[in-house]
């Protein structure tokens, strides 16, 4: 799995801390998601999609399918 | 905005201190019962109580300490907590079985190791039965 969280965050000029605060998670968790070390739960993935106003499948990509 | 944050509830934070104080008191009583000097009993209490106090004071400021206190700050820290518990349980199981075997070969009393191994094995089975209905 890959994701566009870092790009979407940087496009909005947000720091990892800002995004973490808005999502209600730690800054390290945002970093772990961006680097692909941590795959978020479905509720958190949906929250991230809603936050960036995008469907979750436009934020997270299943590389095996592409 | 939906969030997944699980802020440390006050009740749980306090339970860390209560558990630390209770554990410290039990150690102190056990040490005193053996006729050891008061200072060594007080040291046993102070170590556990101090650890609990540290967790209580700093758990809201640091994710790692929050997790050690049993209050993971989010789902990733919750997963880290679960994995760490799993690792600790595996180490305890290996230590129990290894201890049992070593003492068995040495011909020494080993009921404590046997009891530990039985508790680990039965609690694992109970966990399978419990969680298969809930997950």
N, CA and C atoms of all chains as a GROMACS GRO file, in nm:
protein
  603
    1UNK      N    1   0.084  -0.121   0.000
    1UNK     CA    2   0.000   0.000   0.000
    1UNK      C    3   0.087   0.126   0.000
    2UNK      N    4   0.049   0.220  -0.081
    2UNK     CA    5   0.113   0.352  -0.075
    2UNK      C    6   0.002   0.455  -0.049
    3UNK      N    7   0.044   0.577  -0.019
    3UNK     CA    8  -0.059   0.681   0.002
    3UNK      C    9  -0.006   0.819  -0.033
    4UNK      N   10  -0.100   0.911  -0.049
    4UNK     CA   11  -0.065   1.048  -0.086
    4UNK      C   12  -0.078   1.145   0.031
    5UNK      N   13  -0.074   1.092   0.151
    5UNK     CA   14  -0.098   1.178   0.267
    5UNK      C   15   0.004   1.291   0.275
    6UNK      N   16   0.133   1.257   0.253
    6UNK     CA   17   0.236   1.360   0.263
    6UNK      C   18   0.212   1.471   0.160
    7UNK      N   19   0.182   1.431   0.036
    7UNK     CA   20   0.160   1.529  -0.072
    7UNK      C   21   0.038   1.616  -0.039
    8UNK      N   22  -0.070   1.552   0.002
    8UNK     CA   23  -0.193   1.626   0.033
    8UNK      C   24  -0.169   1.723   0.149
    9UNK      N   25  -0.092   1.677   0.247
    9UNK     CA   26  -0.062   1.764   0.362
    9UNK      C   27   0.024   1.883   0.321
   10UNK      N   28   0.128   1.854   0.240
   10UNK     CA   29   0.217   1.961   0.199
   10UNK      C   30   0.146   2.061   0.106
   11UNK      N   31   0.054   2.009   0.022
   11UNK     CA   32  -0.024   2.098  -0.065
   11UNK      C   33  -0.104   2.200   0.017
   12UNK      N   34  -0.142   2.158   0.136
   12UNK     CA   35  -0.220   2.248   0.223
   12UNK      C   36  -0.131   2.322   0.323
   13UNK      N   37  -0.001   2.310   0.305
   13UNK     CA   38   0.097   2.378   0.392
   13UNK      C   39   0.076   2.344   0.540
   14UNK      N   40   0.046   2.218   0.565
   14UNK     CA   41   0.026   2.174   0.703
   14UNK      C   42   0.151   2.101   0.751
   15UNK      N   43   0.180   2.116   0.878
   15UNK     CA   44   0.289   2.036   0.936
   15UNK      C   45   0.229   1.902   0.980
   16UNK      N   46   0.318   1.806   1.007
   16UNK     CA   47   0.269   1.676   1.056
   16UNK      C   48   0.196   1.695   1.189
   17UNK      N   49   0.246   1.789   1.268
   17UNK     CA   50   0.182   1.817   1.398
   17UNK      C   51   0.042   1.873   1.381
   18UNK      N   52   0.025   1.963   1.281
   18UNK     CA   53  -0.108   2.022   1.256
   18UNK      C   54  -0.207   1.912   1.218
   19UNK      N   55  -0.163   1.826   1.123
   19UNK     CA   56  -0.252   1.719   1.076
   19UNK      C   57  -0.283   1.621   1.191
   20UNK      N   58  -0.179   1.591   1.268
   20UNK     CA   59  -0.198   1.498   1.380
   20UNK      C   60  -0.301   1.552   1.478
   21UNK      N   61  -0.290   1.683   1.506
   21UNK     CA   62  -0.383   1.746   1.601
   21UNK      C   63  -0.526   1.739   1.547
   22UNK      N   64  -0.542   1.769   1.418
   22UNK     CA   65  -0.677   1.768   1.358
   22UNK      C   66  -0.736   1.628   1.352
   23UNK      N   67  -0.650   1.528   1.334
   23UNK     CA   68  -0.699   1.390   1.323
   23UNK      C   69  -0.712   1.324   1.461
   24UNK      N   70  -0.651   1.386   1.561
   24UNK     CA   71  -0.656   1.329   1.695
   24UNK      C   72  -0.562   1.212   1.715
   25UNK      N   73  -0.447   1.217   1.645
   25UNK     CA   74  -0.345   1.113   1.663
   25UNK      C   75  -0.212   1.181   1.694
   26UNK      N   76  -0.109   1.102   1.722
   26UNK     CA   77   0.021   1.161   1.752
   26UNK      C   78   0.094   1.197   1.622
   27UNK      N   79   0.192   1.289   1.634
   27UNK     CA   80   0.269   1.329   1.517
   27UNK      C   81   0.347   1.210   1.459
   28UNK      N   82   0.396   1.124   1.549
   28UNK     CA   83   0.469   1.005   1.502
   28UNK      C   84   0.380   0.914   1.418
   29UNK      N   85   0.252   0.910   1.453
   29UNK     CA   86   0.159   0.824   1.379
   29UNK      C   87   0.139   0.879   1.238
   30UNK      N   88   0.127   1.011   1.226
   30UNK     CA   89   0.116   1.072   1.092
   30UNK      C   90   0.241   1.040   1.011
   31UNK      N   91   0.357   1.054   1.074
   31UNK     CA   92   0.483   1.022   1.007
   31UNK      C   93   0.488   0.876   0.963
   32UNK      N   94   0.444   0.786   1.051
   32UNK     CA   95   0.446   0.643   1.019
   32UNK      C   96   0.352   0.610   0.904
   33UNK      N   97   0.239   0.680   0.897
   33UNK     CA   98   0.145   0.658   0.786
   33UNK      C   99   0.207   0.710   0.656
   34UNK      N  100   0.264   0.829   0.661
   34UNK     CA  101   0.322   0.889   0.540
   34UNK      C  102   0.435   0.804   0.482
   35UNK      N  103   0.514   0.745   0.570
   35UNK     CA  104   0.628   0.666   0.523
   35UNK      C  105   0.589   0.521   0.494
   36UNK      N  106   0.463   0.487   0.518
   36UNK     CA  107   0.416   0.352   0.486
   36UNK      C  108   0.450   0.247   0.591
   37UNK      N  109   0.505   0.292   0.706
   37UNK     CA  110   0.538   0.196   0.811
   37UNK      C  111   0.413   0.148   0.884
   38UNK      N  112   0.310   0.233   0.885
   38UNK     CA  113   0.188   0.197   0.956
   38UNK      C  114   0.067   0.214   0.864
   39UNK      N  115  -0.012   0.108   0.856
   39UNK     CA  116  -0.135   0.110   0.777
   39UNK      C  117  -0.250   0.145   0.872
   40UNK      N  118  -0.316   0.261   0.850
   40UNK     CA  119  -0.420   0.301   0.947
   40UNK      C  120  -0.542   0.211   0.943
   41UNK      N  121  -0.618   0.213   1.051
   41UNK     CA  122  -0.744   0.138   1.055
   41UNK      C  123  -0.842   0.202   0.956
   42UNK      N  124  -0.949   0.130   0.926
   42UNK     CA  125  -1.050   0.184   0.834
   42UNK      C  126  -1.109   0.315   0.886
   43UNK      N  127  -1.147   0.326   1.014
   43UNK     CA  128  -1.200   0.455   1.062
   43UNK      C  129  -1.101   0.570   1.044
   44UNK      N  130  -0.972   0.545   1.071
   44UNK     CA  131  -0.874   0.653   1.056
   44UNK      C  132  -0.850   0.685   0.909
   45UNK      N  133  -0.847   0.581   0.823
   45UNK     CA  134  -0.830   0.606   0.679
   45UNK      C  135  -0.948   0.688   0.626
   46UNK      N  136  -1.069   0.656   0.670
   46UNK     CA  137  -1.186   0.733   0.628
   46UNK      C  138  -1.178   0.876   0.680
   47UNK      N  139  -1.131   0.893   0.804
   47UNK     CA  140  -1.116   1.028   0.860
   47UNK      C  141  -1.015   1.108   0.779
   48UNK      N  142  -0.907   1.043   0.735
   48UNK     CA  143  -0.806   1.112   0.654
   48UNK      C  144  -0.867   1.152   0.519
   49UNK      N  145  -0.941   1.060   0.459
   49UNK     CA  146  -1.007   1.091   0.332
   49UNK      C  147  -1.102   1.208   0.346
   50UNK      N  148  -1.183   1.206   0.451
   50UNK     CA  149  -1.278   1.315   0.475
   50UNK      C  150  -1.205   1.446   0.498
   51UNK      N  151  -1.092   1.438   0.571
   51UNK     CA  152  -1.016   1.559   0.604
   51UNK      C  153  -0.967   1.628   0.477
   52UNK      N  154  -0.919   1.546   0.382
   52UNK     CA  155  -0.868   1.603   0.256
   52UNK      C  156  -0.977   1.611   0.148
   53UNK      N  157  -1.100   1.580   0.186
   53UNK     CA  158  -1.216   1.585   0.096
   53UNK      C  159  -1.194   1.499  -0.029
   54UNK      N  160  -1.146   1.381  -0.006
   54UNK     CA  161  -1.122   1.286  -0.115
   54UNK      C  162  -1.170   1.148  -0.073
   55UNK      N  163  -1.216   1.067  -0.171
   55UNK     CA  164  -1.249   0.929  -0.135
   55UNK      C  165  -1.123   0.857  -0.087
   56UNK      N  166  -1.142   0.764   0.004
   56UNK     CA  167  -1.027   0.697   0.066
   56UNK      C  168  -0.938   0.629  -0.038
   57UNK      N  169  -0.998   0.577  -0.147
   57UNK     CA  170  -0.918   0.508  -0.248
   57UNK      C  171  -0.834   0.605  -0.333
   58UNK      N  172  -0.862   0.736  -0.320
   58UNK     CA  173  -0.776   0.833  -0.389
   58UNK      C  174  -0.659   0.876  -0.300
   59UNK      N  175  -0.669   0.843  -0.173
   59UNK     CA  176  -0.560   0.876  -0.080
   59UNK      C  177  -0.469   0.754  -0.061
   60UNK      N  178  -0.531   0.637  -0.050
   60UNK     CA  179  -0.454   0.513  -0.029
   60UNK      C  180  -0.465   0.427  -0.155
   61UNK      N  181  -0.352   0.372  -0.197
   61UNK     CA  182  -0.350   0.294  -0.321
   61UNK      C  183  -0.300   0.153  -0.295
   62UNK      N  184  -0.377   0.058  -0.347
   62UNK     CA  185  -0.335  -0.082  -0.338
   62UNK      C  186  -0.242  -0.111  -0.456
   63UNK      N  187  -0.113  -0.112  -0.429
   63UNK     CA  188  -0.015  -0.127  -0.538
   63UNK      C  189  -0.028  -0.260  -0.610
   64UNK      N  190  -0.071  -0.362  -0.542
   64UNK     CA  191  -0.081  -0.495  -0.604
   64UNK      C  192  -0.184  -0.497  -0.716
   65UNK      N  193  -0.283  -0.405  -0.707
   65UNK     CA  194  -0.390  -0.404  -0.805
   65UNK      C  195  -0.355  -0.320  -0.927
   66UNK      N  196  -0.255  -0.231  -0.913
   66UNK     CA  197  -0.221  -0.140  -1.025
   66UNK      C  198  -0.105  -0.193  -1.109
   67UNK      N  199  -1.562   1.629   1.217
   67UNK     CA  200  -1.444   1.546   1.188
   67UNK      C  201  -1.437   1.430   1.288
   68UNK      N  202  -1.433   1.312   1.232
   68UNK     CA  203  -1.420   1.195   1.318
   68UNK      C  204  -1.276   1.179   1.362
   69UNK      N  205  -1.254   1.156   1.488
   69UNK     CA  206  -1.117   1.133   1.534
   69UNK      C  207  -1.108   0.996   1.600
   70UNK      N  208  -0.987   0.949   1.612
   70UNK     CA  209  -0.966   0.818   1.675
   70UNK      C  210  -0.891   0.832   1.807
   71UNK      N  211  -0.881   0.956   1.853
   71UNK     CA  212  -0.803   0.981   1.974
   71UNK      C  213  -0.872   0.919   2.096
   72UNK      N  214  -0.792   0.858   2.178
   72UNK     CA  215  -0.845   0.808   2.305
   72UNK      C  216  -0.768   0.878   2.416
   73UNK      N  217  -0.820   0.993   2.459
   73UNK     CA  218  -0.751   1.071   2.563
   73UNK      C  219  -0.746   0.992   2.693
   74UNK      N  220  -0.634   1.000   2.764
   74UNK     CA  221  -0.625   0.923   2.887
   74UNK      C  222  -0.734   0.963   2.984
   75UNK      N  223  -0.827   0.873   3.015
   75UNK     CA  224  -0.930   0.910   3.112
   75UNK      C  225  -0.870   0.920   3.251
   76UNK      N  226  -0.922   1.014   3.332
   76UNK     CA  227  -0.868   1.040   3.464
   76UNK      C  228  -0.871   0.914   3.552
   77UNK      N  229  -0.983   0.839   3.540
   77UNK     CA  230  -1.000   0.720   3.624
   77UNK      C  231  -0.886   0.620   3.598
   78UNK      N  232  -0.854   0.602   3.470
   78UNK     CA  233  -0.752   0.506   3.435
   78UNK      C  234  -0.614   0.553   3.478
   79UNK      N  235  -0.593   0.685   3.464
   79UNK     CA  236  -0.464   0.740   3.503
   79UNK      C  237  -0.441   0.714   3.652
   80UNK      N  238  -0.546   0.733   3.730
   80UNK     CA  239  -0.536   0.714   3.874
   80UNK      C  240  -0.514   0.566   3.907
   81UNK      N  241  -0.572   0.477   3.825
   81UNK     CA  242  -0.558   0.334   3.853
   81UNK      C  243  -0.413   0.290   3.844
   82UNK      N  244  -0.333   0.358   3.760
   82UNK     CA  245  -0.190   0.328   3.752
   82UNK      C  246  -0.123   0.352   3.887
   83UNK      N  247  -0.157   0.466   3.948
   83UNK     CA  248  -0.098   0.501   4.078
   83UNK      C  249  -0.145   0.403   4.185
   84UNK      N  250  -0.275   0.373   4.182
   84UNK     CA  251  -0.330   0.280   4.282
   84UNK      C  252  -0.262   0.143   4.270
   85UNK      N  253  -0.246   0.095   4.145
   85UNK     CA  254  -0.181  -0.035   4.123
   85UNK      C  255  -0.037  -0.031   4.172
   86UNK      N  256   0.033   0.079   4.145
   86UNK     CA  257   0.172   0.094   4.188
   86UNK      C  258   0.184   0.094   4.339
   87UNK      N  259   0.095   0.172   4.404
   87UNK     CA  260   0.098   0.179   4.551
   87UNK      C  261   0.062   0.043   4.612
   88UNK      N  262  -0.040  -0.023   4.555
   88UNK     CA  263  -0.081  -0.154   4.608
   88UNK      C  264   0.032  -0.256   4.592
   89UNK      N  265   0.094  -0.256   4.473
   89UNK     CA  266   0.206  -0.348   4.448
   89UNK      C  267   0.322  -0.321   4.542
   90UNK      N  268   0.351  -0.192   4.561
   90UNK     CA  269   0.459  -0.152   4.651
   90UNK      C  270   0.432  -0.196   4.794
   91UNK      N  271   0.306  -0.178   4.838
   91UNK     CA  272   0.268  -0.219   4.974
   91UNK      C  273   0.282  -0.370   4.992
   92UNK      N  274   0.236  -0.446   4.890
   92UNK     CA  275   0.246  -0.592   4.897
   92UNK      C  276   0.392  -0.637   4.908
   93UNK      N  277   0.478  -0.573   4.827
   93UNK     CA  278   0.621  -0.608   4.832
   93UNK      C  279   0.677  -0.574   4.970
   94UNK      N  280   0.637  -0.457   5.021
   94UNK     CA  281   0.688  -0.414   5.151
   94UNK      C  282   0.648  -0.514   5.260
   95UNK      N  283   0.521  -0.556   5.258
   95UNK     CA  284   0.472  -0.652   5.358
   95UNK      C  285   0.546  -0.785   5.344
   96UNK      N  286   0.564  -0.830   5.217
   96UNK     CA  287   0.632  -0.958   5.195
   96UNK      C  288   0.777  -0.953   5.244
   97UNK      N  289   0.844  -0.841   5.217
   97UNK     CA  290   0.984  -0.827   5.260
   97UNK      C  291   0.993  -0.822   5.412
   98UNK      N  292   0.902  -0.746   5.476
   98UNK     CA  293   0.902  -0.735   5.622
   98UNK      C  294   0.872  -0.870   5.688
   99UNK      N  295   0.782  -0.947   5.623
   99UNK     CA  296   0.745  -1.078   5.676
   99UNK      C  297   0.865  -1.173   5.682
  100UNK      N  298   0.960  -1.150   5.591
  100UNK     CA  299   1.080  -1.235   5.591
  100UNK      C  300   1.181  -1.189   5.695
  101UNK      N  301   1.148  -1.083   5.767
  101UNK     CA  302   1.238  -1.033   5.870
  101UNK      C  303   1.349  -0.946   5.817
  102UNK      N  304   1.331  -0.895   5.698
  102UNK     CA  305   1.433  -0.806   5.638
  102UNK      C  306   1.425  -0.668   5.704
  103UNK      N  307   1.534  -0.589   5.698
  103UNK     CA  308   1.530  -0.456   5.758
  103UNK      C  309   1.427  -0.365   5.691
  104UNK      N  310   1.378  -0.269   5.769
  104UNK     CA  311   1.271  -0.181   5.721
  104UNK      C  312   1.315  -0.104   5.597
  105UNK      N  313   1.443  -0.064   5.595
  105UNK     CA  314   1.487   0.017   5.480
  105UNK      C  315   1.473  -0.059   5.348
  106UNK      N  316   1.497  -0.192   5.351
  106UNK     CA  317   1.487  -0.268   5.225
  106UNK      C  318   1.340  -0.282   5.184
  107UNK      N  319   1.250  -0.292   5.284
  107UNK     CA  320   1.107  -0.297   5.253
  107UNK      C  321   1.062  -0.163   5.196
  108UNK      N  322   1.110  -0.054   5.257
  108UNK     CA  323   1.074   0.080   5.210
  108UNK      C  324   1.127   0.104   5.070
  109UNK      N  325   1.246   0.048   5.042
  109UNK     CA  326   1.305   0.064   4.907
  109UNK      C  327   1.218  -0.006   4.803
  110UNK      N  328   1.172  -0.126   4.836
  110UNK     CA  329   1.084  -0.200   4.745
  110UNK      C  330   0.957  -0.122   4.716
  111UNK      N  331   0.901  -0.060   4.821
  111UNK     CA  332   0.780   0.021   4.805
  111UNK      C  333   0.810   0.145   4.720
  112UNK      N  334   0.923   0.210   4.752
  112UNK     CA  335   0.957   0.336   4.684
  112UNK      C  336   0.979   0.316   4.535
  113UNK      N  337   1.040   0.202   4.498
  113UNK     CA  338   1.067   0.177   4.356
  113UNK      C  339   0.936   0.168   4.278
  114UNK      N  340   0.843   0.087   4.328
  114UNK     CA  341   0.715   0.071   4.257
  114UNK      C  342   0.630   0.198   4.261
  115UNK      N  343   0.624   0.260   4.380
  115UNK     CA  344   0.545   0.382   4.395
  115UNK      C  345   0.603   0.495   4.309
  116UNK      N  346   0.736   0.503   4.305
  116UNK     CA  347   0.802   0.606   4.224
  116UNK      C  348   0.776   0.585   4.076
  117UNK      N  349   0.781   0.460   4.034
  117UNK     CA  350   0.753   0.427   3.893
  117UNK      C  351   0.609   0.467   3.856
  118UNK      N  352   0.516   0.433   3.946
  118UNK     CA  353   0.375   0.467   3.923
  118UNK      C  354   0.356   0.618   3.918
  119UNK      N  355   0.425   0.689   4.008
  119UNK     CA  356   0.412   0.835   4.011
  119UNK      C  357   0.468   0.896   3.883
  120UNK      N  358   0.580   0.843   3.835
  120UNK     CA  359   0.639   0.890   3.709
  120UNK      C  360   0.541   0.873   3.594
  121UNK      N  361   0.481   0.754   3.585
  121UNK     CA  362   0.383   0.727   3.479
  121UNK      C  363   0.266   0.823   3.490
  122UNK      N  364   0.220   0.846   3.613
  122UNK     CA  365   0.104   0.931   3.634
  122UNK      C  366   0.132   1.074   3.590
  123UNK      N  367   0.248   1.126   3.628
  123UNK     CA  368   0.280   1.266   3.600
  123UNK      C  369   0.306   1.290   3.452
  124UNK      N  370   0.378   1.198   3.388
  124UNK     CA  371   0.424   1.224   3.252
  124UNK      C  372   0.342   1.156   3.142
  125UNK      N  373   0.241   1.075   3.177
  125UNK     CA  374   0.171   0.998   3.075
  125UNK      C  375   0.100   1.084   2.971
  126UNK      N  376   0.055   1.202   3.012
  126UNK     CA  377  -0.017   1.288   2.916
  126UNK      C  378   0.079   1.368   2.829
  127UNK      N  379   0.207   1.372   2.867
  127UNK     CA  380   0.304   1.455   2.792
  127UNK      C  381   0.388   1.376   2.695
  128UNK      N  382   0.392   1.246   2.713
  128UNK     CA  383   0.481   1.165   2.630
  128UNK      C  384   0.410   1.036   2.587
  129UNK      N  385   0.409   1.009   2.456
  129UNK     CA  386   0.335   0.894   2.404
  129UNK      C  387   0.387   0.761   2.460
  130UNK      N  388   0.519   0.749   2.471
  130UNK     CA  389   0.578   0.624   2.519
  130UNK      C  390   0.538   0.599   2.666
  131UNK      N  391   0.547   0.704   2.747
  131UNK     CA  392   0.510   0.690   2.888
  131UNK      C  393   0.360   0.666   2.901
  132UNK      N  394   0.281   0.732   2.817
  132UNK     CA  395   0.137   0.708   2.817
  132UNK      C  396   0.104   0.563   2.787
  133UNK      N  397   0.179   0.504   2.691
  133UNK     CA  398   0.157   0.364   2.656
  133UNK      C  399   0.200   0.273   2.771
  134UNK      N  400   0.314   0.306   2.834
  134UNK     CA  401   0.360   0.228   2.950
  134UNK      C  402   0.256   0.232   3.063
  135UNK      N  403   0.185   0.345   3.072
  135UNK     CA  404   0.082   0.359   3.177
  135UNK      C  405  -0.047   0.290   3.137
  136UNK      N  406  -0.051   0.232   3.016
  136UNK     CA  407  -0.172   0.163   2.971
  136UNK      C  408  -0.271   0.256   2.904
  137UNK      N  409  -0.225   0.376   2.864
  137UNK     CA  410  -0.311   0.472   2.796
  137UNK      C  411  -0.253   0.511   2.660
  138UNK      N  412  -0.254   0.418   2.563
  138UNK     CA  413  -0.200   0.454   2.433
  138UNK      C  414  -0.277   0.572   2.374
  139UNK      N  415  -0.203   0.665   2.314
  139UNK     CA  416  -0.263   0.791   2.272
  139UNK      C  417  -0.348   0.777   2.145
  140UNK      N  418  -0.316   0.679   2.064
  140UNK     CA  419  -0.397   0.657   1.943
  140UNK      C  420  -0.387   0.510   1.902
  141UNK      N  421  -0.447   0.478   1.785
  141UNK     CA  422  -0.455   0.336   1.746
  141UNK      C  423  -0.317   0.275   1.718
  142UNK      N  424  -0.224   0.354   1.664
  142UNK     CA  425  -0.090   0.299   1.638
  142UNK      C  426  -0.020   0.265   1.769
  143UNK      N  427  -0.032   0.354   1.866
  143UNK     CA  428   0.028   0.326   1.997
  143UNK      C  429  -0.043   0.209   2.064
  144UNK      N  430  -0.173   0.195   2.036
  144UNK     CA  431  -0.247   0.079   2.085
  144UNK      C  432  -0.192  -0.050   2.027
  145UNK      N  433  -0.159  -0.045   1.897
  145UNK     CA  434  -0.101  -0.163   1.832
  145UNK      C  435   0.038  -0.193   1.888
  146UNK      N  436   0.117  -0.086   1.909
  146UNK     CA  437   0.251  -0.104   1.968
  146UNK      C  438   0.237  -0.169   2.106
  147UNK      N  439   0.139  -0.122   2.183
  147UNK     CA  440   0.113  -0.179   2.316
  147UNK      C  441   0.078  -0.328   2.305
  148UNK      N  442  -0.010  -0.362   2.210
  148UNK     CA  443  -0.051  -0.503   2.193
  148UNK      C  444   0.068  -0.589   2.152
  149UNK      N  445   0.148  -0.539   2.058
  149UNK     CA  446   0.265  -0.616   2.013
  149UNK      C  447   0.366  -0.636   2.126
  150UNK      N  448   0.385  -0.531   2.206
  150UNK     CA  449   0.479  -0.541   2.318
  150UNK      C  450   0.429  -0.643   2.421
  151UNK      N  451   0.296  -0.641   2.445
  151UNK     CA  452   0.237  -0.738   2.538
  151UNK      C  453   0.255  -0.880   2.485
  152UNK      N  454   0.234  -0.895   2.354
  152UNK     CA  455   0.249  -1.026   2.289
  152UNK      C  456   0.394  -1.077   2.304
  153UNK      N  457   0.488  -0.986   2.282
  153UNK     CA  458   0.630  -1.021   2.294
  153UNK      C  459   0.664  -1.061   2.438
  154UNK      N  460   0.613  -0.980   2.533
  154UNK     CA  461   0.638  -1.009   2.675
  154UNK      C  462   0.578  -1.144   2.714
  155UNK      N  463   0.456  -1.172   2.664
  155UNK     CA  464   0.390  -1.298   2.697
  155UNK      C  465   0.468  -1.416   2.639
  156UNK      N  466   0.520  -1.400   2.517
  156UNK     CA  467   0.599  -1.505   2.455
  156UNK      C  468   0.726  -1.532   2.538
  157UNK      N  469   0.791  -1.423   2.580
  157UNK     CA  470   0.912  -1.437   2.662
  157UNK      C  471   0.880  -1.508   2.794
  158UNK      N  472   0.765  -1.471   2.855
  158UNK     CA  473   0.725  -1.534   2.982
  158UNK      C  474   0.700  -1.683   2.961
  159UNK      N  475   0.635  -1.718   2.849
  159UNK     CA  476   0.606  -1.859   2.820
  159UNK      C  477   0.735  -1.937   2.801
  160UNK      N  478   0.828  -1.879   2.724
  160UNK     CA  479   0.956  -1.946   2.700
  160UNK      C  480   1.032  -1.962   2.832
  161UNK      N  481   1.032  -1.856   2.914
  161UNK     CA  482   1.102  -1.862   3.043
  161UNK      C  483   1.041  -1.969   3.134
  162UNK      N  484   0.907  -1.980   3.133
  162UNK     CA  485   0.840  -2.078   3.218
  162UNK      C  486   0.876  -2.221   3.175
  163UNK      N  487   0.869  -2.246   3.044
  163UNK     CA  488   0.899  -2.381   2.994
  163UNK      C  489   1.047  -2.413   3.014
  164UNK      N  490   1.134  -2.317   2.980
  164UNK     CA  491   1.278  -2.340   2.996
  164UNK      C  492   1.312  -2.362   3.144
  165UNK      N  493   1.254  -2.281   3.231
  165UNK     CA  494   1.277  -2.296   3.374
  165UNK      C  495   1.231  -2.431   3.424
  166UNK      N  496   1.115  -2.474   3.376
  166UNK     CA  497   1.062  -2.605   3.416
  166UNK      C  498   1.157  -2.717   3.373
  167UNK      N  499   1.199  -2.711   3.246
  167UNK     CA  500   1.287  -2.817   3.194
  167UNK      C  501   1.422  -2.820   3.265
  168UNK      N  502   1.480  -2.701   3.286
  168UNK     CA  503   1.611  -2.694   3.351
  168UNK      C  504   1.604  -2.752   3.493
  169UNK      N  505   1.501  -2.709   3.567
  169UNK     CA  506   1.489  -2.757   3.705
  169UNK      C  507   1.451  -2.905   3.710
  170UNK      N  508   1.376  -2.950   3.610
  170UNK     CA  509   1.338  -3.092   3.603
  170UNK      C  510   1.464  -3.179   3.583
  171UNK      N  511   1.549  -3.133   3.490
  171UNK     CA  512   1.674  -3.209   3.465
  171UNK      C  513   1.766  -3.205   3.586
  172UNK      N  514   1.762  -3.091   3.658
  172UNK     CA  515   1.849  -3.078   3.776
  172UNK      C  516   1.790  -3.150   3.897
  173UNK      N  517   1.667  -3.198   3.884
  173UNK     CA  518   1.603  -3.270   3.993
  173UNK      C  519   1.562  -3.178   4.109
  174UNK      N  520   1.536  -3.051   4.076
  174UNK     CA  521   1.497  -2.956   4.182
  174UNK      C  522   1.346  -2.932   4.178
  175UNK      N  523   1.297  -2.872   4.286
  175UNK     CA  524   1.154  -2.840   4.296
  175UNK      C  525   1.120  -2.740   4.185
  176UNK      N  526   1.014  -2.769   4.109
  176UNK     CA  527   0.984  -2.680   3.996
  176UNK      C  528   0.835  -2.652   3.979
  177UNK      N  529   0.759  -2.662   4.087
  177UNK     CA  530   0.615  -2.641   4.072
  177UNK      C  531   0.581  -2.499   4.029
  178UNK      N  532   0.666  -2.401   4.069
  178UNK     CA  533   0.638  -2.262   4.028
  178UNK      C  534   0.643  -2.246   3.877
  179UNK      N  535   0.746  -2.309   3.816
  179UNK     CA  536   0.758  -2.300   3.669
  179UNK      C  537   0.643  -2.374   3.602
  180UNK      N  538   0.605  -2.490   3.659
  180UNK     CA  539   0.493  -2.567   3.602
  180UNK      C  540   0.365  -2.485   3.610
  181UNK      N  541   0.344  -2.421   3.725
  181UNK     CA  542   0.223  -2.339   3.744
  181UNK      C  543   0.221  -2.224   3.642
  182UNK      N  544   0.337  -2.160   3.624
  182UNK     CA  545   0.346  -2.049   3.527
  182UNK      C  546   0.313  -2.097   3.387
  183UNK      N  547   0.369  -2.212   3.349
  183UNK     CA  548   0.346  -2.265   3.214
  183UNK      C  549   0.198  -2.301   3.195
  184UNK      N  550   0.138  -2.358   3.299
  184UNK     CA  551  -0.005  -2.394   3.292
  184UNK      C  552  -0.090  -2.267   3.277
  185UNK      N  553  -0.059  -2.164   3.356
  185UNK     CA  554  -0.136  -2.039   3.349
  185UNK      C  555  -0.123  -1.977   3.210
  186UNK      N  556   0.000  -1.975   3.157
  186UNK     CA  557   0.021  -1.918   3.022
  186UNK      C  558  -0.060  -1.997   2.919
  187UNK      N  559  -0.050  -2.129   2.924
  187UNK     CA  560  -0.120  -2.212   2.826
  187UNK      C  561  -0.271  -2.199   2.836
  188UNK      N  562  -0.324  -2.204   2.959
  188UNK     CA  563  -0.470  -2.195   2.976
  188UNK      C  564  -0.522  -2.056   2.941
  189UNK      N  565  -0.447  -1.952   2.977
  189UNK     CA  566  -0.494  -1.817   2.944
  189UNK      C  567  -0.489  -1.793   2.794
  190UNK      N  568  -0.395  -1.857   2.725
  190UNK     CA  569  -0.391  -1.846   2.578
  190UNK      C  570  -0.517  -1.911   2.519
  191UNK      N  571  -0.550  -2.032   2.566
  191UNK     CA  572  -0.670  -2.100   2.518
  191UNK      C  573  -0.796  -2.018   2.549
  192UNK      N  574  -0.802  -1.963   2.670
  192UNK     CA  575  -0.917  -1.881   2.708
  192UNK      C  576  -0.926  -1.758   2.618
  193UNK      N  577  -0.811  -1.702   2.586
  193UNK     CA  578  -0.808  -1.585   2.497
  193UNK      C  579  -0.862  -1.618   2.359
  194UNK      N  580  -0.824  -1.735   2.306
  194UNK     CA  581  -0.874  -1.778   2.174
  194UNK      C  582  -1.026  -1.790   2.178
  195UNK      N  583  -1.077  -1.856   2.281
  195UNK     CA  584  -1.223  -1.876   2.292
  195UNK      C  585  -1.295  -1.742   2.306
  196UNK      N  586  -1.239  -1.654   2.388
  196UNK     CA  587  -1.301  -1.523   2.414
  196UNK      C  588  -1.299  -1.435   2.288
  197UNK      N  589  -1.184  -1.424   2.226
  197UNK     CA  590  -1.172  -1.328   2.116
  197UNK      C  591  -1.231  -1.377   1.985
  198UNK      N  592  -1.245  -1.509   1.968
  198UNK     CA  593  -1.304  -1.556   1.843
  198UNK      C  594  -1.452  -1.517   1.834
  199UNK      N  595  -1.514  -1.493   1.948
  199UNK     CA  596  -1.654  -1.450   1.950
  199UNK      C  597  -1.667  -1.300   1.936
  200UNK      N  598  -1.557  -1.229   1.964
  200UNK     CA  599  -1.567  -1.083   1.968
  200UNK      C  600  -1.493  -1.011   1.857
  201UNK      N  601  -1.408  -1.081   1.786
  201UNK     CA  602  -1.334  -1.014   1.678
  201UNK      C  603  -1.370  -1.074   1.542
   0.00000   0.00000   0.00000
